[in-house]
Amino acid sequence: MNEIDKAREAAIKFHETYERLAPEFGYETRPDTKAFDPESANGKLMIAVCGEVLATATAKIEQQTAEIKRLTNALRLVYSAGHNLDCIFCGLKDKHVFDALRPKDDE
């Protein structure tokens, strides 16, 4: 699925959710906009907005994933150097903490 398709899917979901929740907030949507029309000016705008929101969220997730990988690799270096660290959660020495950090065969 390409970025435009993802944005269109998000816009449709946003529209459907908006229409469903509007009455709970005392808001009546216009009869002529109850169905999502991706070719209308409003539909095109919603797709563009969703595309930008998705791009921003994706970039943030990619940054966080890269940081997690960086920290994991740093901890693997500590492990491979033979350092003993206490688990910050239970105080046990490194066995269960670093078992999870060992490189897997599929990496």
N, C-alpha and C positions, 0 to 999 in steps of 0.2 A: 504494500500500500504506500503510495507516494505522499508527499507532504500536503498536497492539495486535497487528496482524498481523506486524509486524516483530519484536516481542518474542516472539510465539509461534514464528516461524520460527527465531529465535536459540535459544530454549529447546529446540526439537526438535533442532537441530544440536548444541547442548551435550550433550543427553542421548545422542544417537547416538555422539558422540565419546567421552563418558564410558564408555558401554557397550563401545565398541571397545577403548579403552585400558586399562580396568580389569584384564583378565587379565595384561597386560604388567607390572603393578605388584603382582601377586599378590593381587588383590582379586576376589572373586566377588560379583557383584551379585545381588540377590534375584530369584528367578524371576518373582515377581508384579509386578516393576517394570521388566522388560526392555523392554517396549513403553511408549512415552511416552503418557500419558493426560492430556490437557489439562484434563479435568474433575475429576481427582483433586486432593486437597489439595496433594500434592507437585507436580503439574503446574501448578496455579495459582500456587503459590509460585515455581516456576522461571520462569514467564512474567513474574511481577512483578519478580523479581530481574533478569532479562534486560532488562526494560523500563527499570529504573533505570540499569543499566550502559550501555545504549544511549543513554539521555538524557544521562548524564554525558559519554560519549565524543563525542556529537554537539555538545554545548555547547562542549567543549574544541576540537573541530575548527572550529566557527564562530568562536571567539575567535582561533584561530591564523590562520584565513583573513582575518578582519578586520585583524589585525596585518600580514599580508603585503600586503594591499591598501593599508593606510596607508603602509607603507614604500615600496611601489612608487610610489605617488602622490608621496611626498616625493622619490624619486629622479627622477621625471619632472619635478618642479619644478626640481631642480638642473640637469637636462638642458636644459629650456626656458630657463633663465637663462643658458645658455652656459658653465657651469663645466666645466673639464676635470678629469677624475679618472682616475687610473690604475686599471686593472682589478686587483682584489686577487688574481686567480688567475694572470694572466700578465704583468702590468705594462704592457700596451698602453694607449694612450690610449683614451678612452671609446667609440670606434666600435662595436665588437661588443657591449659591455655595454649601451649605451643604445639600440641598435637594438632590442633585446629589450624595452625599457621604453616605446618609443613607443606611444601609444594606437593600438589597432587599429580598423579601420572598424566592427567588430561590438561594440565596447564602448560 
